[in-house]
Amino acid sequence: MYLGAGLAAIGCGIASLGVGNVFAKYLEGALRNPSAADGQQGRLFIGFAGAELLGLIAFVVAILILFVVR
């Protein structure tokens, strides 16, 4: 049971890497073409929300495994 919760919690760390990657790619593109940065800002927030959602789902699964599944 604890092993499954620990494996599910790894998703939280992976989500932080995903969020960092989203912002890094946005900044890389914005520095290459600053005039197009404003047009890409919506995609930045969508990518951030998607990566953060996966981390929250992994956290909820870990908590459910720890406290609900017996």
Beta strands, then each sheet from edge to edge (+ up, - down):
end
